[in-house]
Amino acid sequence: MNFESLNWNILDRLRGTFLEGKPVRRAYWNGTEDLAQYDQTFGERIGWKWDALVRELKLRRWNPPADVDHLIDWGCGSGVAGRRVLAAFPSLRSLTVFDHSPHAVGFAAAQAAARFPWIRIVQASAAPSLKDSMVVLSHVWNELPLPIAHELLAQLSNARVILWVEPGTHALARKLQAVREEFIERFDVVAPCTHHARCPLLASGHDRDWCHHFAPPPALVFTDGNWVRFARRAGVDLRSLPYSCLAMVARPSGACPAPPLPWSRTLGRADVGKTHATLHVCSNGCIRSVGLEKRAAPQAHATLKRDPLAVLGLIHEPDEFGAPVRLILHDAKSMNPQSSAPG
Ligand SMILES: C[S@@+](CC[C@H](N)C(=O)[O-])C[C@H]1O[C@@H](n2cnc3c(N)ncnc32)[C@H](O)[C@@H]1O
């Protein structure tokens, strides 16, 4: 991204529309330049959230089912989500881009063709059937009028794989929690949950909580003057990338739900003080806050102090005091808090 080439008339207008967060009746992309401006700025920032989800899927050793090689990017915009997923999973051989803006469809298709010339690309001018497909949805829910949102959910219930990323707001995260609840009979959850029990944050008493995470931005955000100036001018905090997500795979008919995994997923950001850190975690149907004392777990405390987002989950191997003894780090390492080095 080159700060000097940014067009702030376009970027301010687009950002204003996104911040409204309301259903849109008319496409707001006025031409290719709008999409090019978005793609290298706000779109790239969304790409970092997709990087976080993809990293988690890889860490969980998840791949698309062998007989699914077609991807649909629904509400594609500039196509950043579809491209991130194509880059991550080379078994995908074709892509349909769909948006109610023909400018978006054309831009997303051209970008994907340039990056993945071996992929067959379909430009859809009407909502495609999602039956048996792998679908990506990104930052689209807020913009859909109710009848279209209902139709989309009905279509999604026939999909094979759903990968969905939205901003980490209370309303959108809880929407994804509700979709999970509705689909759990027919789908296995791949991320962010480690279980198929009812989402504990939907239980009474948790109305003010929401299942969200923070994506780490790439290091260049702090060193590249273009990004530093962009963040200042746009008024966005590039260090804070809250997102909510849902990755689900249709369960073969008659199959049992996958068993819960033996670890808990962290939620939000760890609270890290001078001598103590608290992680909020979700596991088989319950939410807990887990404390780590610096004295007992110096390495883990130091890791969290450096980066409160470093921990993806906890493996509970209770010792005689019932304490968790292993942290799963986002960079695919695991760490014994009592030892002095990652394992
Ligand atoms: C905030 S943008 C996100 C674009 C892209 N998915 C991303 O993550 O960068 C929302 C997109 O949804 C599209 N959209 C809004 N309403 C739509 C509808 N009813 N049908 C299809 N696409 C729609 C918009 O045109 C826009 O491209």
The ligand as an ORCA input file, in Angstrom:
! r2SCAN-3c Opt
* xyz 0 1
  C     -18.188     -4.645      3.885
  S     -18.212     -5.308      2.297
  C     -17.225     -6.759      2.538
  C     -16.671     -7.257      1.258
  C     -15.840     -8.516      1.359
  N     -16.661     -9.664      1.670
  C     -14.741     -8.333      2.376
  O     -14.740     -9.002      3.420
  O     -13.839     -7.529      2.130
  C     -19.858     -6.011      2.126
  C     -20.125     -6.564      0.736
  O     -21.424     -7.148      0.704
  C     -22.028     -6.812     -0.519
  N     -23.492     -6.896     -0.367
  C     -24.279     -6.103      0.399
  N     -25.571     -6.460      0.241
  C     -25.589     -7.492     -0.629
  C     -26.631     -8.290     -1.184
  N     -27.907     -8.067     -0.874
  N     -26.308     -9.266     -2.050
  C     -25.003     -9.465     -2.377
  N     -23.977     -8.745     -1.887
  C     -24.265     -7.772     -1.010
  C     -21.553     -5.394     -0.781
  O     -21.705     -4.997     -2.129
  C     -20.099     -5.508     -0.338
  O     -19.280     -5.896     -1.403
*
